[in-house]
Amino acid sequence: MRRKHYILILLFLWWPINNLHRLWNSAPAQWVHWYLFNDAAEDIQWYVHDLAQTLSYALIFWAVWLKMTITTRRSDADYEIMVTAIAIIQAIDIFHYIGWHRRSEVVLAIEGLILCAAALKIFIKYRKSIHHKHG
């Protein structure tokens, strides 16, 4: 399969995955402790909803990332850096939800650092290009 086919599959899958929670629409609430490192309790429908929504966003970002790595021109490199950072954060966020119900300050700090590192990389690259043009 070519990369384009993977992109199309990822873009197709986001919607059905995002709507998995509808299978429990009329079921009575079942409060369970789902999280590995947190004692929060939640109904299965909303656990599946939140997890599927996080996964569906990740699928969209991964599809965009794959597309950008195919067609990236030099002028698009900054977008590729940011989309890559967001795709990494989305992957981390899946495990953040499963483990801590998105309540771990450490994981949030790591995600923030990834985004800041991407922005800093773009800024440094921009400053170097200005310096080379005028230097």
Beta strands, then each sheet from edge to edge (+ up, - down):
strand 1: 31-32
strand 2: 42-43
sheet 1: 1+ 2-
end
